[in-house]
Amino acid sequence: MESNNLEIGKEYLITHNRRGKFQAIVKGFNSEWVTIEITKGKAGAALEYNERFAGEELTVRKGFCRFSEIQTANAA
């Protein structure tokens, strides 16, 4: 399910126009920016030292992303 209504603490599959696909938990957001913690995969970058990996936080521009909520097995 693709979501425009993000929720803090939920995990999403994120498709970023520049950084690729990865999974992350939303830590906070406003109308333009989303702070996430990557849980699986890698957020690529033009320069290698700007790549981010699982366990690292990253702030991305909401307009560059598509967020698809990940349904957990124990969710009702």
Secondary structure, 3 states (H helix, E strand, C coil): CECCCCCCCCEEEEEECCCEEEEEEEEEECCCEEEEEEEEEEECCCCHHHCEECCCEEEEEHHHEEEEECCCCCCC
